[in-house]
Amino acid sequence: MAGRFWKEAASLIIVGRAANSGLQKYGRHHADYNLLFLKRSQKSRFMPNAFVFPGGVIENSDFSQEWLEVFEKCGYSSDDLYRDFRSSGPLPDMYTNKPQKSLLPEVGFRINAIRETFEECGLLLSSHQTEPSLGPQDLKEWQEAVHKDSLKFLKFFQEFGGCPAIWKLHEWSNWLTPTKMSSRRFDTLFFITFLDTIPELNHDDKEISGIQISSLGSILRQWHNEDLWLPPPQLYEISRFLQFTHFDKMKCFAQERAKKGLEQYLPVRVNTNSGVISVLPGDDLYPKTPDLYGEEDMQSIDSSQEELRQNAQCLHRLEFKSLYNCQIFMNISPRNGHVKPADFTDLFEDSKL
């Protein structure tokens, strides 16, 4: 039902090795990596001013058959791409609902994520290029051209050779915007990539108004202090990353986990006496058949968040007291070889953070 009720999109989580070789300490969390965040423009129709990972809506050009020629020139046939990217695990609907003549969805969505990242912040993830790299001004001009016409991204590689670095992207998660939250909804595939160095970037000044490369502790602290807003998917994924201390171990985990498929997360929101609960698959409160299209009213329960939590056996939920006060609870095993979100509230108790 994509198109009528929501649009399909891809987002790219960019993990960069920290500049110094030692572990950064934030509260009780240590890590040797940072994440790239973009601040959405105040004029954005969807989640203005939010700090998000790069990404955006798919375009027909992302799935053009002409990409096959680009990859063939780099030594990869369509069969090679299928073997490299088709998982034996559960496939998201956005992979299975594409026409057979379309470019392999696993490739098209990766191209989408790489193109949107280039449009929004000027980071070009490319591979197999033999020509000398373009200068900053040339790349800036191509960035602006691609922003105006997504087909120019294909033309870029046809002109300069090489191909999008799709092998660097690993499937991480799949989030569908809840009903009755916004008139604009997106079914978004989140990919993750790992860079030894995040280069100097230039945001587009249209959809994006700022760039921030931040540690987990720092971005969470800013959110907690209401200095910035993190949408629920970003908050949830950041809490997963808290389980990882080392860049290299996290990279290995992501590469192996990507082979096990994806489960779509459609948060189902429930009103309580003490705030909103955003319920996720596997939770006792999660409906057997969730309302995909917003045909039902939002459920209200005459109990507190704490009472409902204490009476539940299976927990997988985000409890919101406000946009800047949230706790995540999960006591069930994650599916598809994933990792549980970690409790981050202790980070705010350390004055040294």
DAVEN-V99724 format. One record per pair of residues at least 24 apart in sequence whose ideal C-beta (glycine too) atoms are under 10 Angstrom apart, sorted by sequence separation. I is the first residue (numbers start at 0). J is the second residue. If there is no record, write none. Layout:
# DAVEN-V99724
i: {I	I}
j: {J	J}
This chain:
# DAVEN-V99724
i: {11	12	13	81	84	117	118	167	168	169	213	265	275	276	283	284	304	315	77	80	81	84	117	118	165	167	168	215	216	265	283	315	77	80	118	133	166	167	215	263	265	118	119	132	167	270	271	272	283	284	117	118	128	130	131	164	215	267	269	270	271	272	276	283	285	77	117	118	123	127	130	235	268	269	270	271	272	273	274	275	278	282	283	284	115	125	129	130	267	268	269	270	271	272	273	274	282	283	284	285	75	114	115	118	125	128	129	130	235	267	269	270	271	272	273	276	282	283	284	285	70	114	123	128	129	232	271	272	273	276	281	282	283	284	118	127	128	231	269	271	272	273	278	281	282	283	115	118	125	127	128	232	271	272	273	281	282	62	67	114	117	125	126	127	231	269	271	272	279	280	281	57	62	64	66	67	70	125	126	127	128	271	278	279	64	65	66	114	115	125	126	127	231	271	278	279	62	63	64	111	114	117	123	125	126	269	277	278	279	6	13	62	63	67	110	113	114	124	125	126	277	278	12	13	62	66	123	124	126	276	277	278	10	11	12	61	62	66	69	111	114	123	124	126	276	277	10	11	12	59	62	110	124	125	235	275	276	277	10	11	61	110	124	189	275	276	9	10	11	62	63	66	124	189	235	274	275	9	10	61	62	187	191	273	274	275	8	9	61	62	110	117	231	273	274	275	282	8	9	57	60	61	63	189	269	271	273	274	282	8	9	59	61	62	231	271	277	279	281	282	283	6	7	8	58	61	62	113	114	191	267	268	279	281	282	6	7	57	60	61	113	266	274	275	277	279	281	6	57	60	61	112	113	180	195	264	266	268	274	280	281	9	58	61	75	110	111	113	116	194	276	279	281	57	58	61	73	74	110	112	193	281	57	60	61	73	109	113	176	177	193	280	56	57	72	73	109	110	113	176	1	55	58	70	73	106	109	112	174	176	193	54	55	57	58	70	106	108	109	146	174	175	193	54	57	69	107	109	110	145	146	147	174	191	192	193	53	55	56	106	109	142	146	173	174	191	52	53	54	55	105	108	109	142	143	146	172	193	54	55	109	142	143	174	191	192	193	279	53	54	108	139	143	174	191	52	53	55	105	138	172	190	191	52	53	54	55	135	139	172	53	54	105	171	191	53	135	191	52	53	172	190	51	124	171	53	122	124	262	122	189	262	188	261	262	116	260	261	112	122	123	188	189	259	260	262	94	112	116	122	187	259	260	261	111	112	113	120	121	122	186	187	256	258	259	112	121	122	257	258	259	37	91	94	108	109	111	112	113	121	122	186	238	256	257	39	90	93	108	112	120	121	256	35	84	91	92	109	119	120	121	169	184	255	256	37	83	84	88	91	93	108	119	120	121	171	235	256	37	73	83	92	105	109	119	120	169	170	234	7	9	36	69	72	84	86	91	104	116	118	119	169	252	7	8	35	60	65	68	72	80	118	168	169	171	234	252	253	7	63	66	69	70	80	84	117	119	169	170	171	180	231	252	35	63	66	69	73	75	118	119	120	169	170	173	177	178	238	60	61	65	68	69	72	73	74	118	119	122	169	170	173	175	177	178	180	231	234	238	239	7	60	61	63	65	68	72	73	118	120	121	168	169	170	172	173	174	175	176	177	178	179	238	249	7	58	59	60	63	66	72	75	120	170	171	172	173	174	175	176	177	178	235	237	239	1	58	59	60	61	65	66	69	71	75	115	119	170	172	173	174	175	177	231	234	238	0	1	57	58	60	61	65	69	70	172	173	174	230	235	56	60	69	70	93	229	234	55	58	60	69	92	93	94	228	229	231	235	239	1	70	91	93	228	243	0	66	225	227	229	231	242	7	66	91	180	225	226	241	242	9	10	11	225	239	240	241	242	243	9	66	224	225	239	241	242	7	8	9	11	12	177	222	223	238	239	240	241	7	9	10	11	177	222	223	238	239	240	241	9	10	11	61	221	222	223	238	239	241	8	9	13	222	237	238	7	8	9	11	236	237	238	9	10	11	174	235	238	241	9	10	234	237	8	9	13	184	11	184	13	184	234	11	13	178	179	177	178	11	177	178	180	175	178	179	178	175	177	178	179	178	179	180	179	52	178	177	223	222	223	220	223	224	219	223	219	222	215	220	56	216	219	220	215	219	56	57	217	220	223	46	55	57	216	45	54	56	57	215	216	55	220	54	216	219	46	54	46	52	54	216	217	45	54	216	44	45	46	52	44	45	52	214	44	45	46	52	43	45	53	53	55	53	53	11	12	51	11	12	34	35	53	9	12	35	50	11	12	48	50	10	32	45	47	48	50	10	32	35	40	43	173	34	37	40	42	43	50	172	10	33	38	40	42	43	35	37	40	43	170	172	8	37	40	42	94	171	39	40	41	94	7	8	39	40	50	88	93	37	38	39	40	88	91	5	6	37	38	39	88	89	90	91	93	4	5	37	38	50	86	87	88	89	90	91	92	4	37	38	50	86	87	88	89	91	5	36	37	38	84	86	87	88	89	1	4	36	37	86	88	89	10	35	36	86	9	35	36	50	6	8	9	10	11	12	13	14	15	16	34	35	36	50	51	5	6	7	8	9	10	11	12	13	14	15	16	18	33	34	35	49	50	51	52	5	6	7	8	9	10	11	12	13	14	15	16	18	33	34	48	49	50	51	4	5	6	7	8	9	10	11	12	13	14	15	16	33	34	48	49	50	52	5	6	7	8	9	10	11	12	13	15	16	33	34	47	49	51	52	4	5	15	32	33	36	46	51	1	14	15	31	32	34	50	1	13	30	33	34	46	49	52	1	29	30	33	36	45	0	28	30	13	28	29	46	28	25	26	27	38	39	24	25	26	38	23	25	28	36	39	23	24	25	23	25	26	36	18	23	25	26	17	25	15	17	36	13	34	36	34	34	34	32	30	30	32	28	31	32	28	30	31	32	33	27	28	30	31	32	26	28	29	30	31	32	25	28	29	30	31	31	32	31	32	30	12	23	10	22	10	22	12	12	10	14	12	14	16	17	16	15	16	14	16	14	14	14	12	89	88	89	88	88	86	5	4	5	4	3	4	0	0	28	28	27	26	28	25	26	27	28	26	27	26	25	26	27	28	26	27	26	25	26	28	24	26	27	25	26	24	25	24}
j: {35	36	37	105	108	141	142	191	192	193	237	289	299	300	307	308	328	339	102	105	106	109	142	143	190	192	193	240	241	290	308	340	103	106	144	159	192	193	241	289	291	145	146	159	194	297	298	299	310	311	145	146	156	158	159	192	243	295	297	298	299	300	304	311	313	106	146	147	152	156	159	264	297	298	299	300	301	302	303	304	307	311	312	313	145	155	159	160	297	298	299	300	301	302	303	304	312	313	314	315	106	145	146	149	156	159	160	161	266	298	300	301	302	303	304	307	313	314	315	316	102	146	155	160	161	264	303	304	305	308	313	314	315	316	151	160	161	264	302	304	305	306	311	314	315	316	149	152	159	161	162	266	305	306	307	315	316	97	102	149	152	160	161	162	266	304	306	307	314	315	316	93	98	100	102	103	106	161	162	163	164	307	314	315	101	102	103	151	152	162	163	164	268	308	315	316	100	101	102	149	152	155	161	163	164	307	315	316	317	45	52	101	102	106	149	152	153	163	164	165	316	317	52	53	102	106	163	164	166	316	317	318	51	52	53	102	103	107	110	152	155	164	165	167	317	318	52	53	54	101	104	152	166	167	277	317	318	319	53	54	104	153	167	232	318	319	53	54	55	106	107	110	168	233	279	318	319	54	55	106	107	232	236	318	319	320	54	55	107	108	156	163	277	319	320	321	328	55	56	104	107	108	110	236	316	318	320	321	329	56	57	107	109	110	279	319	325	327	329	330	331	55	56	57	107	110	111	162	163	240	316	317	328	330	331	56	57	107	110	111	163	316	324	325	327	329	331	57	108	111	112	163	164	231	246	315	317	319	325	331	332	61	110	113	127	162	163	165	168	246	328	331	333	110	111	114	126	127	163	165	246	334	111	114	115	127	163	167	230	231	247	334	111	112	127	128	164	165	168	231	57	111	114	126	129	162	165	168	230	232	249	111	112	114	115	127	163	165	166	203	231	232	250	112	115	127	165	167	168	203	204	205	232	249	250	251	112	114	115	165	168	201	205	232	233	250	112	113	114	115	165	168	169	202	203	206	232	253	115	116	170	203	204	235	252	253	254	340	115	116	170	201	205	236	253	115	116	118	168	201	235	253	254	116	117	118	119	199	203	236	118	119	170	236	256	119	201	257	119	120	239	257	119	192	239	122	192	194	333	194	261	334	261	334	335	190	334	335	187	197	198	263	264	334	335	337	170	188	192	198	263	335	336	337	188	189	190	197	198	199	263	264	333	335	336	190	199	200	335	336	337	116	170	173	187	188	190	191	192	200	201	265	317	335	336	119	170	173	188	192	200	201	336	116	165	172	173	190	200	201	202	250	265	336	337	119	165	166	170	173	175	190	201	202	203	253	317	338	120	156	166	175	188	192	202	203	252	253	317	91	93	120	153	156	168	170	175	188	200	202	203	253	336	92	93	120	145	150	153	157	165	203	253	254	256	319	337	338	93	149	152	155	156	166	170	203	205	255	256	257	266	317	338	122	150	153	156	160	162	205	206	207	256	257	260	264	265	325	148	149	153	156	157	160	161	162	206	207	210	257	258	261	263	265	266	268	319	322	326	327	96	149	150	152	154	157	161	162	207	209	210	257	258	259	261	262	263	264	265	266	267	268	327	338	97	148	149	150	153	156	162	165	210	260	261	262	263	264	265	266	267	268	325	327	329	92	149	150	151	152	156	157	160	162	166	206	210	261	263	264	265	266	268	322	325	329	92	93	149	150	152	153	157	161	162	264	265	266	322	327	149	153	162	163	186	322	327	149	152	154	163	186	187	188	322	323	325	329	333	96	165	186	188	323	338	96	162	321	323	325	327	338	104	163	188	277	322	323	338	339	107	108	109	323	337	338	339	340	341	108	165	323	324	338	340	341	107	108	109	111	112	277	322	323	338	339	340	341	108	110	111	112	278	323	324	339	340	341	342	111	112	113	163	323	324	325	340	341	343	111	112	116	325	340	341	111	112	113	115	340	341	342	114	115	116	279	340	343	346	115	116	340	343	115	116	120	291	119	292	122	293	343	122	124	289	290	289	290	124	290	291	293	289	292	293	293	291	293	294	295	295	296	297	297	171	297	297	343	343	344	343	346	347	343	347	344	347	341	346	183	343	346	347	343	347	185	186	346	349	352	176	185	187	346	176	185	187	188	346	347	187	352	187	349	352	180	188	181	187	189	351	352	181	190	352	181	182	183	189	182	183	190	352	183	184	185	191	183	185	200	202	206	206	207	167	168	207	168	169	191	192	210	168	171	194	209	171	172	208	210	171	193	206	208	209	211	172	194	197	202	205	335	197	200	203	205	206	213	335	174	197	202	204	206	207	200	202	205	208	335	337	174	203	206	208	260	337	206	207	208	261	175	176	207	208	218	256	261	206	207	208	209	257	260	175	176	207	208	209	258	259	260	261	263	175	176	208	209	221	257	258	259	260	261	262	263	176	209	210	222	258	259	260	261	263	178	209	210	211	257	259	260	261	262	175	178	210	211	260	262	263	185	210	211	261	185	211	212	226	183	185	186	187	188	189	190	191	192	193	211	212	213	227	228	183	184	185	186	187	188	189	190	191	192	193	194	196	211	212	213	227	228	229	230	184	185	186	187	188	189	190	191	192	193	194	195	197	212	213	227	228	229	230	184	185	186	187	188	189	190	191	192	193	194	195	196	213	214	228	229	230	232	186	187	188	189	190	191	192	193	194	196	197	214	215	228	230	232	233	186	187	197	214	215	218	228	233	184	197	198	214	215	217	233	185	197	214	217	218	230	233	236	186	214	215	218	221	230	186	214	216	200	215	216	233	216	214	215	216	227	228	214	215	216	228	214	216	219	227	230	215	216	217	216	218	219	229	212	217	219	220	212	220	212	214	233	212	233	237	236	237	240	240	240	241	243	240	243	244	241	243	244	245	246	241	242	244	245	246	241	243	244	245	246	247	241	244	245	246	247	248	249	249	250	249	233	244	232	244	233	245	236	237	236	240	240	243	245	246	246	246	247	246	250	249	250	253	253	334	334	335	335	336	335	291	291	292	292	292	293	291	292	341	343	343	343	345	343	344	345	346	345	346	346	346	347	348	349	348	349	349	349	350	352	349	351	352	351	352	351	352	352}
